[in-house]
Amino acid sequence: MRRWLVFSIFLVWAAGLATIPAFLSFGHPAASDMDTYFIENGQAQAAANNIVTSIVFDFRGFDTLGESVVLFCAVTGVGLVLREMREGEERGDE
Amino acid sequence: MSKVVRTGASILSPFIVVFGFYVIVHGHLTPGGGFQGGAVVATAAALVLVAFGREEFGGMLKKSTFSAQESIGLLLFAGAGILGLLAGMPFFANVLANSGLLFGTPVPSGPNPGDMNTAGVIPVMNIAVGVEVWGGLALVLLYMLSRVPAAGGER
């Protein structure tokens, strides 16, 4: 009984998800000011042919700096957990 | 590992490293960039580590080398951002673009084949991020491999 309830809910959800492209026009966003600006001015201001890279490293450079800091902190955490013990030092979890 | 795996790794790993450097350096012309190219180069390091182990590459694959590489990459990236402040412009401003100096050739509008000497400070940031990602991922691999018992039974 419960399995059929879950299955019917999933069917309703999947049917709703499948009918979304029939009512929404794909490729025409409602607010297109930002991406039109990037496409028209990316080559002139950032001087790069790759618009994606010009957005990631020039228009949104501060965001990418935060991304790099996240990677650095992740590697530091792995090194903190898995480092080699010094002489005479014992692990606390064993 | 067996002789087949070691021979394959020794043949394939230089090509993987060269392809990763290509993805990093051409980040402003082709798909890819610093993060993707660094991951490709770290894949070559993973292949060598799995095939040979750490003992045969003790001088090349040390933890201190990769740790210094990671820190230097992050400092280079932040320094490329501070370069805009030194020129009296906002933080992370593209001071080298359209200037005629290093990486300063202007780009014509519309579709064009592209030039390596363009995009201002973006290639510098790509190389810095590539060095950082390569060092970081290889350092994670080395740390996790140091916890695996070796063939002799010791870590």
gemmi code that builds the backbone of each chain (N, CA, C; Angstrom):
import gemmi

chains = {
    "A": [
        ("MET", (0.843, -1.205, 0.000), (0.000, 0.000, 0.000), (0.876, 1.251, 0.000)),
        ("ARG", (1.846, 1.294, 0.923), (2.722, 2.465, 1.021), (3.612, 2.567, -0.214)),
        ("ARG", (4.010, 1.402, -0.725), (4.851, 1.410, -1.929), (4.082, 2.001, -3.115)),
        ("TRP", (2.773, 1.643, -3.220), (1.991, 2.184, -4.323), (1.765, 3.685, -4.160)),
        ("LEU", (1.671, 4.149, -2.913), (1.507, 5.592, -2.672), (2.751, 6.356, -3.137)),
        ("VAL", (3.918, 5.829, -2.735), (5.175, 6.477, -3.141), (5.330, 6.458, -4.659)),
        ("PHE", (4.930, 5.314, -5.253), (5.081, 5.187, -6.701), (4.150, 6.148, -7.444)),
        ("SER", (2.939, 6.357, -6.926), (2.004, 7.274, -7.586), (2.485, 8.715, -7.441)),
        ("ILE", (3.047, 9.042, -6.245), (3.601, 10.394, -6.067), (4.745, 10.632, -7.050)),
        ("PHE", (5.581, 9.609, -7.216), (6.695, 9.737, -8.169), (6.187, 9.909, -9.593)),
        ("LEU", (5.105, 9.192, -9.936), (4.555, 9.314, -11.283), (4.007, 10.720, -11.523)),
        ("VAL", (3.316, 11.295, -10.524), (2.785, 12.652, -10.675), (3.927, 13.651, -10.837)),
        ("TRP", (4.966, 13.470, -10.036), (6.122, 14.371, -10.103), (6.821, 14.289, -11.462)),
        ("ALA", (7.005, 13.053, -11.955), (7.689, 12.880, -13.238), (6.844, 13.423, -14.380)),
        ("ALA", (5.523, 13.258, -14.311), (4.657, 13.784, -15.367), (4.700, 15.305, -15.375)),
        ("GLY", (4.685, 15.915, -14.186), (4.790, 17.367, -14.114), (6.110, 17.870, -14.653)),
        ("LEU", (7.165, 17.130, -14.347), (8.491, 17.528, -14.834), (8.592, 17.378, -16.346)),
        ("ALA", (7.889, 16.375, -16.887), (7.972, 16.145, -18.331), (7.146, 17.144, -19.112)),
        ("THR", (6.128, 17.756, -18.476), (5.294, 18.709, -19.212), (5.808, 20.137, -19.117)),
        ("ILE", (6.865, 20.379, -18.326), (7.407, 21.739, -18.226), (7.929, 22.254, -19.567)),
        ("PRO", (8.711, 21.478, -20.352), (9.207, 22.032, -21.621), (8.120, 22.335, -22.628)),
        ("ALA", (6.915, 21.776, -22.464), (5.851, 22.059, -23.422), (5.298, 23.469, -23.234)),
        ("PHE", (5.420, 24.016, -22.007), (4.823, 25.324, -21.737), (5.855, 26.443, -21.643)),
        ("LEU", (7.131, 26.088, -21.474), (8.167, 27.115, -21.366), (8.992, 27.133, -22.647)),
        ("SER", (9.243, 28.331, -23.157), (10.084, 28.439, -24.344), (11.538, 28.344, -23.915)),
        ("PHE", (12.242, 27.395, -24.488), (13.636, 27.167, -24.098), (14.556, 28.109, -24.870)),
        ("GLY", (15.535, 28.685, -24.197), (16.522, 29.506, -24.871), (16.188, 30.978, -24.922)),
        ("HIS", (15.093, 31.387, -24.308), (14.746, 32.800, -24.285), (14.490, 33.201, -22.827)),
        ("PRO", (15.531, 33.548, -22.059), (15.306, 33.908, -20.665), (14.583, 35.245, -20.548)),
        ("ALA", (13.918, 35.411, -19.412), (13.098, 36.603, -19.237), (13.972, 37.843, -19.079)),
        ("ALA", (15.043, 37.721, -18.271), (15.943, 38.849, -18.036), (17.262, 38.567, -18.751)),
        ("SER", (17.446, 39.215, -19.894), (18.618, 38.914, -20.709), (19.597, 40.087, -20.768)),
        ("ASP", (19.527, 41.009, -19.785), (20.423, 42.168, -19.841), (21.865, 41.761, -19.585)),
        ("MET", (22.056, 40.888, -18.569), (23.409, 40.543, -18.125), (24.175, 39.762, -19.195)),
        ("ASP", (23.559, 38.711, -19.740), (24.318, 37.870, -20.671), (24.527, 38.575, -22.005)),
        ("THR", (23.569, 39.446, -22.403), (23.794, 40.231, -23.615), (24.982, 41.173, -23.441)),
        ("TYR", (25.100, 41.757, -22.230), (26.248, 42.639, -21.971), (27.559, 41.873, -22.060)),
        ("PHE", (27.581, 40.662, -21.475), (28.816, 39.868, -21.498), (29.192, 39.481, -22.923)),
        ("ILE", (28.202, 39.068, -23.725), (28.506, 38.613, -25.079), (28.980, 39.767, -25.951)),
        ("GLU", (28.414, 40.972, -25.720), (28.791, 42.094, -26.589), (30.100, 42.748, -26.161)),
        ("ASN", (30.393, 42.781, -24.855), (31.547, 43.539, -24.365), (32.680, 42.680, -23.851)),
        ("GLY", (32.546, 41.332, -23.878), (33.596, 40.490, -23.323), (34.888, 40.573, -24.101)),
        ("GLN", (34.778, 40.597, -25.442), (36.001, 40.659, -26.246), (36.662, 42.021, -26.153)),
        ("ALA", (35.879, 43.079, -25.978), (36.477, 44.410, -25.961), (37.114, 44.724, -24.609)),
        ("GLN", (36.474, 44.319, -23.499), (36.963, 44.723, -22.181), (37.966, 43.736, -21.609)),
        ("ALA", (37.684, 42.415, -21.705), (38.599, 41.421, -21.149), (39.618, 40.952, -22.175)),
        ("ALA", (39.442, 41.278, -23.447), (40.367, 40.921, -24.526), (40.601, 39.431, -24.629)),
        ("ALA", (39.562, 38.637, -24.378), (39.696, 37.177, -24.462), (38.633, 36.642, -25.396)),
        ("ASN", (38.998, 35.636, -26.175), (38.013, 35.028, -27.066), (37.055, 34.129, -26.310)),
        ("ASN", (37.520, 33.536, -25.192), (36.683, 32.618, -24.427), (35.862, 33.426, -23.430)),
        ("ILE", (34.565, 33.566, -23.708), (33.719, 34.422, -22.873), (33.561, 33.830, -21.474)),
        ("VAL", (33.509, 32.495, -21.394), (33.344, 31.850, -20.076), (34.541, 32.155, -19.185)),
        ("THR", (35.749, 32.047, -19.754), (36.938, 32.344, -18.957), (37.009, 33.825, -18.596)),
        ("SER", (36.551, 34.689, -19.502), (36.581, 36.106, -19.170), (35.604, 36.438, -18.048)),
        ("ILE", (34.482, 35.704, -17.967), (33.565, 35.912, -16.846), (34.176, 35.369, -15.559)),
        ("VAL", (34.753, 34.161, -15.623), (35.230, 33.499, -14.401), (36.441, 34.218, -13.816)),
        ("PHE", (37.350, 34.696, -14.672), (38.589, 35.267, -14.159), (38.644, 36.789, -14.199)),
        ("ASP", (37.684, 37.454, -14.851), (37.757, 38.908, -14.931), (36.534, 39.570, -14.281)),
        ("PHE", (35.353, 39.255, -14.775), (34.165, 39.903, -14.214), (33.827, 39.360, -12.831)),
        ("ARG", (34.151, 38.055, -12.597), (33.852, 37.428, -11.312), (35.125, 36.887, -10.685)),
        ("GLY", (36.209, 37.662, -10.740), (37.489, 37.152, -10.243), (37.509, 36.919, -8.756)),
        ("PHE", (36.780, 37.740, -8.015), (36.773, 37.606, -6.559), (36.115, 36.295, -6.136)),
        ("ASP", (35.109, 35.876, -6.888), (34.445, 34.595, -6.637), (35.416, 33.429, -6.829)),
        ("THR", (36.232, 33.500, -7.881), (37.200, 32.437, -8.153), (38.285, 32.393, -7.078)),
        ("LEU", (38.625, 33.562, -6.518), (39.578, 33.571, -5.403), (39.012, 32.810, -4.211)),
        ("GLY", (37.716, 33.004, -3.918), (37.099, 32.242, -2.838), (37.084, 30.748, -3.115)),
        ("GLU", (36.873, 30.388, -4.382), (36.889, 28.976, -4.776), (38.262, 28.355, -4.530)),
        ("SER", (39.312, 29.100, -4.869), (40.667, 28.595, -4.636), (40.955, 28.440, -3.148)),
        ("VAL", (40.448, 29.381, -2.344), (40.672, 29.294, -0.900), (39.947, 28.076, -0.323)),
        ("VAL", (38.752, 27.760, -0.873), (38.029, 26.560, -0.435), (38.839, 25.299, -0.717)),
        ("LEU", (39.439, 25.221, -1.912), (40.275, 24.052, -2.249), (41.482, 23.963, -1.331)),
        ("PHE", (42.099, 25.111, -1.061), (43.272, 25.139, -0.182), (42.910, 24.642, 1.222)),
        ("CYS", (41.769, 25.085, 1.751), (41.358, 24.661, 3.091), (41.019, 23.175, 3.121)),
        ("ALA", (40.442, 22.641, 2.021), (40.130, 21.212, 1.968), (41.403, 20.375, 2.023)),
        ("VAL", (42.424, 20.788, 1.257), (43.690, 20.048, 1.267), (44.361, 20.160, 2.628)),
        ("THR", (44.260, 21.329, 3.265), (44.829, 21.503, 4.604), (44.143, 20.599, 5.620)),
        ("GLY", (42.817, 20.434, 5.492), (42.108, 19.545, 6.397), (42.503, 18.092, 6.221)),
        ("VAL", (42.693, 17.664, 4.957), (43.148, 16.291, 4.700), (44.531, 16.079, 5.305)),
        ("GLY", (45.404, 17.066, 5.162), (46.732, 16.940, 5.749), (46.707, 16.931, 7.257)),
        ("LEU", (45.743, 17.633, 7.850), (45.648, 17.633, 9.311), (45.231, 16.266, 9.832)),
        ("VAL", (44.324, 15.589, 9.119), (43.832, 14.294, 9.591), (44.848, 13.189, 9.306)),
        ("LEU", (45.478, 13.208, 8.129), (46.284, 12.067, 7.677), (47.787, 12.319, 7.760)),
        ("ARG", (48.233, 13.226, 8.622), (49.669, 13.513, 8.645), (50.426, 12.378, 9.330)),
        ("GLU", (51.745, 12.371, 9.103), (52.587, 11.362, 9.755), (52.952, 11.835, 11.155)),
        ("MET", (52.921, 10.865, 12.094), (53.189, 11.215, 13.483), (54.689, 11.431, 13.699)),
        ("ARG", (55.009, 12.307, 14.644), (56.411, 12.496, 15.008), (56.851, 11.375, 15.946)),
        ("GLU", (58.131, 11.413, 16.312), (58.658, 10.387, 17.223), (58.039, 10.573, 18.607)),
        ("GLY", (57.533, 9.465, 19.166), (56.984, 9.512, 20.504), (55.596, 10.093, 20.595)),
        ("GLU", (54.960, 10.379, 19.460), (53.618, 10.939, 19.468), (52.614, 9.827, 19.181)),
        ("GLU", (51.513, 9.842, 19.936), (50.515, 8.784, 19.782), (49.247, 9.363, 19.183)),
        ("ARG", (48.561, 8.550, 18.412), (47.284, 8.976, 17.855), (46.208, 8.894, 18.937)),
        ("GLY", (45.312, 9.871, 18.955), (44.309, 9.902, 20.008), (43.160, 8.946, 19.774)),
        ("ASP", (42.991, 8.457, 18.549), (41.819, 7.631, 18.244), (42.135, 6.141, 18.220)),
        ("GLU", (43.351, 5.747, 18.622), (43.680, 4.320, 18.583), (44.044, 3.835, 19.970)),
    ],
    "B": [
        ("MET", (52.672, -3.153, -9.047), (51.810, -3.508, -10.166), (52.576, -4.360, -11.175)),
        ("SER", (51.859, -4.885, -12.156), (52.495, -5.784, -13.110), (53.297, -4.992, -14.137)),
        ("LYS", (54.038, -5.731, -14.964), (54.910, -5.076, -15.939), (54.116, -4.370, -17.027)),
        ("VAL", (52.940, -4.898, -17.355), (52.108, -4.270, -18.387), (51.640, -2.886, -17.924)),
        ("VAL", (51.176, -2.820, -16.668), (50.673, -1.542, -16.147), (51.806, -0.532, -16.033)),
        ("ARG", (52.995, -0.991, -15.594), (54.099, -0.056, -15.436), (54.592, 0.465, -16.783)),
        ("THR", (54.644, -0.408, -17.792), (55.069, 0.048, -19.116), (54.058, 1.035, -19.705)),
        ("GLY", (52.777, 0.730, -19.559), (51.755, 1.641, -20.054), (51.788, 2.985, -19.362)),
        ("ALA", (52.004, 2.977, -18.047), (52.063, 4.239, -17.309), (53.277, 5.056, -17.714)),
        ("SER", (54.412, 4.388, -17.930), (55.613, 5.143, -18.295), (55.518, 5.699, -19.704)),
        ("ILE", (54.730, 5.060, -20.573), (54.559, 5.616, -21.915), (53.531, 6.741, -21.905)),
        ("LEU", (52.434, 6.572, -21.153), (51.313, 7.504, -21.252), (51.488, 8.769, -20.424)),
        ("SER", (52.220, 8.701, -19.300), (52.205, 9.834, -18.369), (52.810, 11.119, -18.941)),
        ("PRO", (53.884, 11.103, -19.768), (54.329, 12.384, -20.337), (53.300, 13.048, -21.237)),
        ("PHE", (52.543, 12.238, -21.991), (51.524, 12.824, -22.860), (50.390, 13.436, -22.038)),
        ("ILE", (50.053, 12.801, -20.915), (48.996, 13.353, -20.067), (49.438, 14.686, -19.467)),
        ("VAL", (50.709, 14.769, -19.057), (51.225, 16.017, -18.476), (51.231, 17.135, -19.519)),
        ("VAL", (51.643, 16.804, -20.751), (51.693, 17.813, -21.812), (50.287, 18.286, -22.169)),
        ("PHE", (49.319, 17.367, -22.191), (47.940, 17.772, -22.486), (47.381, 18.667, -21.383)),
        ("GLY", (47.727, 18.360, -20.133), (47.278, 19.212, -19.031), (47.860, 20.607, -19.124)),
        ("PHE", (49.165, 20.705, -19.470), (49.758, 22.024, -19.644), (49.117, 22.778, -20.805)),
        ("TYR", (48.755, 22.045, -21.855), (48.074, 22.690, -22.993), (46.727, 23.273, -22.566)),
        ("VAL", (45.975, 22.518, -21.753), (44.666, 23.002, -21.309), (44.830, 24.232, -20.421)),
        ("ILE", (45.890, 24.248, -19.579), (46.097, 25.399, -18.692), (46.469, 26.643, -19.508)),
        ("VAL", (47.434, 26.495, -20.428), (47.997, 27.668, -21.086), (47.021, 28.262, -22.102)),
        ("HIS", (46.197, 27.401, -22.734), (45.221, 27.902, -23.695), (43.864, 28.144, -23.046)),
        ("GLY", (43.848, 28.516, -21.772), (42.577, 28.663, -21.083), (41.738, 29.802, -21.602)),
        ("HIS", (42.362, 30.836, -22.199), (41.595, 31.979, -22.669), (41.207, 31.866, -24.141)),
        ("LEU", (41.548, 30.736, -24.783), (41.168, 30.553, -26.188), (40.253, 29.355, -26.396)),
        ("THR", (40.511, 28.268, -25.695), (39.754, 27.031, -25.894), (39.039, 26.670, -24.597)),
        ("PRO", (38.073, 25.751, -24.643), (37.443, 25.286, -23.413), (38.451, 24.700, -22.444)),
        ("GLY", (38.232, 24.958, -21.183), (39.187, 24.513, -20.175), (39.687, 25.699, -19.384)),
        ("GLY", (40.785, 25.508, -18.693), (41.327, 26.572, -17.866), (42.187, 25.996, -16.764)),
        ("GLY", (42.354, 26.777, -15.712), (43.273, 26.375, -14.661), (42.814, 25.167, -13.874)),
        ("PHE", (41.543, 25.140, -13.474), (41.052, 24.034, -12.653), (41.088, 22.715, -13.434)),
        ("GLN", (40.619, 22.754, -14.675), (40.542, 21.521, -15.458), (41.928, 21.001, -15.796)),
        ("GLY", (42.831, 21.888, -16.226), (44.176, 21.442, -16.576), (44.943, 20.922, -15.370)),
        ("GLY", (44.756, 21.560, -14.217), (45.401, 21.050, -13.010), (44.907, 19.668, -12.642)),
        ("ALA", (43.612, 19.414, -12.840), (43.078, 18.078, -12.564), (43.664, 17.048, -13.518)),
        ("VAL", (43.891, 17.441, -14.792), (44.473, 16.500, -15.758), (45.905, 16.150, -15.367)),
        ("VAL", (46.696, 17.142, -14.957), (48.078, 16.866, -14.565), (48.120, 16.015, -13.295)),
        ("ALA", (47.192, 16.269, -12.366), (47.127, 15.446, -11.162), (46.733, 14.009, -11.499)),
        ("THR", (45.991, 13.815, -12.593), (45.683, 12.454, -13.043), (46.942, 11.699, -13.434)),
        ("ALA", (47.885, 12.385, -14.103), (49.159, 11.751, -14.439), (49.923, 11.368, -13.173)),
        ("ALA", (49.906, 12.245, -12.169), (50.561, 11.921, -10.904), (49.912, 10.709, -10.248)),
        ("ALA", (48.571, 10.599, -10.332), (47.879, 9.447, -9.762), (48.258, 8.162, -10.489)),
        ("LEU", (48.388, 8.239, -11.819), (48.764, 7.054, -12.604), (50.151, 6.560, -12.215)),
        ("VAL", (51.105, 7.490, -12.095), (52.471, 7.110, -11.726), (52.507, 6.529, -10.315)),
        ("LEU", (51.738, 7.146, -9.384), (51.738, 6.667, -8.004), (51.156, 5.264, -7.899)),
        ("VAL", (50.066, 5.009, -8.616), (49.437, 3.687, -8.530), (50.308, 2.625, -9.193)),
        ("ALA", (50.947, 2.987, -10.316), (51.702, 1.977, -11.057), (53.029, 1.652, -10.379)),
        ("PHE", (53.741, 2.656, -9.860), (55.100, 2.431, -9.375), (55.223, 2.450, -7.857)),
        ("GLY", (54.311, 3.138, -7.165), (54.523, 3.326, -5.729), (55.412, 4.525, -5.474)),
        ("ARG", (55.557, 4.878, -4.194), (56.299, 6.096, -3.872), (57.804, 5.882, -3.856)),
        ("GLU", (58.270, 4.638, -3.758), (59.694, 4.419, -3.485), (60.549, 4.760, -4.694)),
        ("GLU", (60.055, 4.463, -5.899), (60.880, 4.700, -7.082), (60.939, 6.173, -7.464)),
        ("PHE", (60.000, 6.977, -6.956), (59.979, 8.404, -7.283), (60.126, 9.236, -6.019)),
        ("GLY", (60.986, 8.805, -5.109), (61.086, 9.492, -3.824), (61.548, 10.921, -3.941)),
        ("GLY", (62.425, 11.215, -4.910), (62.910, 12.574, -5.035), (61.945, 13.495, -5.751)),
        ("MET", (61.150, 12.936, -6.673), (60.274, 13.787, -7.478), (58.939, 14.037, -6.807)),
        ("LEU", (58.386, 13.033, -6.151), (57.044, 13.146, -5.579), (57.144, 13.265, -4.060)),
        ("LYS", (57.630, 14.427, -3.588), (57.689, 14.645, -2.145), (56.535, 15.540, -1.714)),
        ("LYS", (56.125, 15.383, -0.446), (54.997, 16.173, 0.041), (55.349, 17.652, 0.132)),
        ("SER", (56.602, 17.946, 0.502), (56.967, 19.353, 0.691), (56.930, 20.107, -0.632)),
        ("THR", (57.284, 19.424, -1.724), (57.250, 20.065, -3.040), (55.835, 20.469, -3.416)),
        ("PHE", (54.893, 19.533, -3.255), (53.510, 19.835, -3.646), (52.875, 20.859, -2.711)),
        ("SER", (53.259, 20.812, -1.430), (52.689, 21.777, -0.487), (53.155, 23.185, -0.825)),
        ("ALA", (54.460, 23.326, -1.133), (54.970, 24.639, -1.521), (54.331, 25.106, -2.814)),
        ("GLN", (54.087, 24.162, -3.736), (53.469, 24.496, -5.021), (52.061, 25.040, -4.831)),
        ("GLU", (51.315, 24.402, -3.927), (49.945, 24.845, -3.666), (49.928, 26.253, -3.080)),
        ("SER", (50.808, 26.499, -2.103), (50.836, 27.822, -1.473), (51.273, 28.897, -2.459)),
        ("ILE", (52.268, 28.577, -3.295), (52.762, 29.557, -4.263), (51.682, 29.885, -5.291)),
        ("GLY", (50.905, 28.872, -5.697), (49.827, 29.127, -6.642), (48.769, 30.054, -6.088)),
        ("LEU", (48.377, 29.835, -4.843), (47.348, 30.700, -4.253), (47.875, 32.115, -4.061)),
        ("LEU", (49.143, 32.251, -3.665), (49.710, 33.588, -3.489), (49.827, 34.316, -4.831)),
        ("LEU", (50.187, 33.587, -5.902), (50.245, 34.194, -7.231), (48.866, 34.696, -7.665)),
        ("PHE", (47.838, 33.905, -7.369), (46.482, 34.294, -7.771), (46.046, 35.561, -7.035)),
        ("ALA", (46.298, 35.610, -5.718), (45.948, 36.809, -4.962), (46.801, 37.997, -5.399)),
        ("GLY", (48.060, 37.739, -5.763), (48.917, 38.822, -6.226), (48.460, 39.396, -7.557)),
        ("ALA", (47.921, 38.538, -8.430), (47.375, 39.036, -9.687), (46.159, 39.911, -9.438)),
        ("GLY", (45.424, 39.654, -8.347), (44.322, 40.538, -8.004), (44.789, 41.855, -7.434)),
        ("ILE", (45.854, 41.799, -6.601), (46.373, 43.020, -5.976), (47.048, 43.915, -7.023)),
        ("LEU", (47.467, 43.310, -8.151), (48.060, 44.084, -9.245), (47.118, 45.189, -9.726)),
        ("GLY", (45.821, 44.925, -9.662), (44.871, 45.966, -10.028), (44.849, 47.105, -9.028)),
        ("LEU", (45.003, 46.764, -7.733), (45.030, 47.811, -6.710), (46.268, 48.691, -6.867)),
        ("LEU", (47.409, 48.093, -7.239), (48.637, 48.865, -7.374), (48.554, 49.860, -8.517)),
        ("ALA", (47.752, 49.521, -9.544), (47.613, 50.418, -10.689), (46.549, 51.471, -10.463)),
        ("GLY", (45.970, 51.533, -9.268), (44.958, 52.530, -8.985), (43.586, 52.203, -9.513)),
        ("MET", (43.362, 50.920, -9.801), (42.059, 50.481, -10.295), (41.425, 49.561, -9.247)),
        ("PRO", (40.193, 49.103, -9.446), (39.584, 48.221, -8.445), (40.312, 46.888, -8.318)),
        ("PHE", (39.980, 46.175, -7.237), (40.556, 44.850, -6.987), (40.158, 43.903, -8.118)),
        ("PHE", (41.124, 43.114, -8.621), (40.937, 42.171, -9.727), (40.615, 42.863, -11.045)),
        ("ALA", (41.011, 44.123, -11.199), (40.833, 44.761, -12.498), (41.857, 44.217, -13.487)),
        ("ASN", (41.449, 44.171, -14.752), (42.314, 43.590, -15.789), (43.241, 44.685, -16.313)),
        ("VAL", (44.393, 44.882, -15.629), (45.235, 46.026, -15.974), (46.053, 45.769, -17.223)),
        ("LEU", (46.314, 44.496, -17.577), (47.181, 44.198, -18.709), (46.429, 44.124, -20.035)),
        ("ALA", (45.091, 44.145, -20.007), (44.328, 43.979, -21.242), (44.412, 45.236, -22.099)),
        ("ASN", (44.622, 45.060, -23.409), (44.669, 46.139, -24.404), (45.748, 47.173, -24.104)),
        ("SER", (46.826, 46.754, -23.389), (47.843, 47.723, -22.999), (49.060, 47.676, -23.914)),
        ("GLY", (49.232, 46.637, -24.721), (50.398, 46.531, -25.571), (51.593, 45.883, -24.909)),
        ("LEU", (51.515, 45.637, -23.602), (52.609, 44.986, -22.890), (52.443, 43.469, -23.003)),
        ("LEU", (52.906, 42.737, -21.980), (52.749, 41.276, -21.956), (51.263, 40.919, -21.936)),
        ("PHE", (50.841, 40.024, -22.798), (49.438, 39.584, -22.944), (48.522, 40.771, -23.225)),
        ("GLY", (48.985, 41.766, -23.965), (48.205, 42.985, -24.090), (47.732, 43.304, -25.491)),
        ("THR", (47.724, 42.335, -26.402), (47.265, 42.614, -27.764), (45.743, 42.740, -27.790)),
        ("PRO", (45.208, 43.791, -28.410), (43.743, 43.893, -28.482), (43.153, 42.815, -29.389)),
        ("VAL", (41.901, 42.473, -29.112), (41.211, 41.416, -29.857), (40.198, 42.059, -30.787)),
        ("PRO", (40.170, 41.681, -32.079), (39.107, 42.183, -32.948), (37.765, 41.572, -32.571)),
        ("SER", (36.710, 42.339, -32.806), (35.384, 41.857, -32.448), (34.918, 40.803, -33.455)),
        ("GLY", (34.063, 39.924, -32.966), (33.527, 38.882, -33.827), (34.364, 37.623, -33.795)),
        ("PRO", (33.988, 36.615, -34.575), (34.741, 35.355, -34.570), (36.119, 35.526, -35.203)),
        ("ASN", (37.155, 35.072, -34.495), (38.508, 35.120, -35.032), (39.284, 33.940, -34.461)),
        ("PRO", (40.401, 33.549, -35.117), (41.132, 32.360, -34.635), (41.793, 32.553, -33.287)),
        ("GLY", (42.067, 33.783, -32.886), (42.625, 34.004, -31.561), (44.137, 34.081, -31.576)),
        ("ASP", (44.685, 34.697, -30.522), (46.124, 34.905, -30.404), (46.518, 34.568, -28.977)),
        ("MET", (47.696, 33.948, -28.811), (48.132, 33.577, -27.451), (48.456, 34.808, -26.607)),
        ("ASN", (48.830, 35.917, -27.256), (49.324, 37.076, -26.517), (48.188, 38.047, -26.206)),
        ("THR", (47.043, 37.523, -25.770), (45.910, 38.400, -25.478), (45.436, 38.162, -24.052)),
        ("ALA", (44.310, 38.767, -23.712), (43.525, 38.497, -22.498), (44.151, 39.025, -21.215)),
        ("GLY", (45.189, 39.860, -21.305), (45.625, 40.564, -20.104), (46.093, 39.662, -18.992)),
        ("VAL", (45.451, 39.786, -17.826), (45.922, 39.102, -16.629), (45.300, 37.712, -16.495)),
        ("ILE", (44.406, 37.350, -17.427), (43.719, 36.059, -17.341), (44.678, 34.869, -17.493)),
        ("PRO", (45.659, 34.853, -18.430), (46.593, 33.717, -18.476), (47.437, 33.564, -17.224)),
        ("VAL", (47.805, 34.687, -16.594), (48.573, 34.606, -15.342), (47.754, 33.910, -14.268)),
        ("MET", (46.477, 34.291, -14.172), (45.600, 33.648, -13.182), (45.374, 32.179, -13.522)),
        ("ASN", (45.273, 31.859, -14.815), (45.093, 30.460, -15.208), (46.279, 29.611, -14.788)),
        ("ILE", (47.498, 30.128, -15.028), (48.696, 29.360, -14.656), (48.775, 29.212, -13.141)),
        ("ALA", (48.438, 30.283, -12.403), (48.488, 30.209, -10.939), (47.499, 29.185, -10.406)),
        ("VAL", (46.266, 29.207, -10.924), (45.251, 28.256, -10.462), (45.620, 26.832, -10.861)),
        ("GLY", (46.217, 26.673, -12.057), (46.636, 25.337, -12.475), (47.694, 24.755, -11.568)),
        ("VAL", (48.683, 25.574, -11.211), (49.732, 25.115, -10.294), (49.143, 24.757, -8.940)),
        ("GLU", (48.189, 25.566, -8.473), (47.609, 25.305, -7.159), (46.780, 24.025, -7.157)),
        ("VAL", (45.961, 23.821, -8.187), (45.099, 22.628, -8.227), (45.939, 21.363, -8.391)),
        ("TRP", (46.965, 21.433, -9.244), (47.848, 20.271, -9.423), (48.512, 19.901, -8.097)),
        ("GLY", (49.102, 20.894, -7.417), (49.761, 20.594, -6.149), (48.795, 20.086, -5.099)),
        ("GLY", (47.604, 20.690, -5.034), (46.658, 20.280, -4.007), (46.153, 18.863, -4.200)),
        ("LEU", (45.765, 18.516, -5.433), (45.227, 17.174, -5.665), (46.306, 16.106, -5.496)),
        ("ALA", (47.536, 16.395, -5.965), (48.619, 15.426, -5.789), (48.968, 15.276, -4.310)),
        ("LEU", (48.850, 16.360, -3.545), (49.127, 16.278, -2.100), (48.079, 15.420, -1.388)),
        ("VAL", (46.807, 15.563, -1.798), (45.763, 14.699, -1.223), (46.036, 13.233, -1.537)),
        ("LEU", (46.462, 12.964, -2.790), (46.785, 11.583, -3.173), (47.930, 11.033, -2.327)),
        ("LEU", (48.977, 11.838, -2.130), (50.123, 11.366, -1.349), (49.735, 11.117, 0.100)),
        ("TYR", (48.912, 12.013, 0.674), (48.482, 11.813, 2.059), (47.664, 10.538, 2.201)),
        ("MET", (46.763, 10.277, 1.247), (45.932, 9.086, 1.365), (46.741, 7.826, 1.105)),
        ("LEU", (47.765, 7.910, 0.226), (48.582, 6.726, -0.042), (49.513, 6.427, 1.124)),
        ("SER", (49.885, 7.447, 1.911), (50.785, 7.205, 3.040), (50.088, 6.435, 4.149)),
        ("ARG", (48.753, 6.379, 4.141), (48.017, 5.599, 5.144), (47.829, 4.151, 4.720)),
        ("VAL", (48.133, 3.837, 3.450), (47.970, 2.453, 2.986), (49.224, 1.673, 3.365)),
        ("PRO", (49.101, 0.484, 3.967), (50.293, -0.294, 4.287), (51.025, -0.701, 3.012)),
        ("ALA", (52.334, -0.565, 3.034), (53.134, -0.899, 1.858), (53.246, -2.417, 1.719)),
        ("ALA", (53.949, -2.842, 0.646), (54.089, -4.281, 0.404), (54.922, -4.944, 1.478)),
        ("GLY", (55.831, -4.195, 2.084), (56.670, -4.752, 3.138), (55.967, -4.829, 4.480)),
        ("GLY", (54.780, -4.274, 4.593), (54.039, -4.331, 5.836), (54.171, -3.078, 6.680)),
        ("GLU", (55.026, -2.120, 6.280), (55.178, -0.885, 7.051), (54.610, 0.276, 6.238)),
        ("ARG", (54.270, 1.350, 6.959), (53.718, 2.503, 6.278), (54.823, 3.304, 5.602)),
    ],
}
model = gemmi.Model(1)
for chain_id, residues in chains.items():
    chain = gemmi.Chain(chain_id)
    for i, (resn, *xyz) in enumerate(residues, 1):
        res = gemmi.Residue()
        res.name, res.seqid = resn, gemmi.SeqId(i, " ")
        for name, pos in zip(("N", "CA", "C"), xyz):
            atom = gemmi.Atom()
            atom.name, atom.element = name, gemmi.Element(name[0])
            atom.pos, atom.b_iso = gemmi.Position(*pos), 0.0
            res.add_atom(atom)
        chain.add_residue(res)
    model.add_chain(chain)
structure = gemmi.Structure()
structure.add_model(model)
structure.setup_entities()
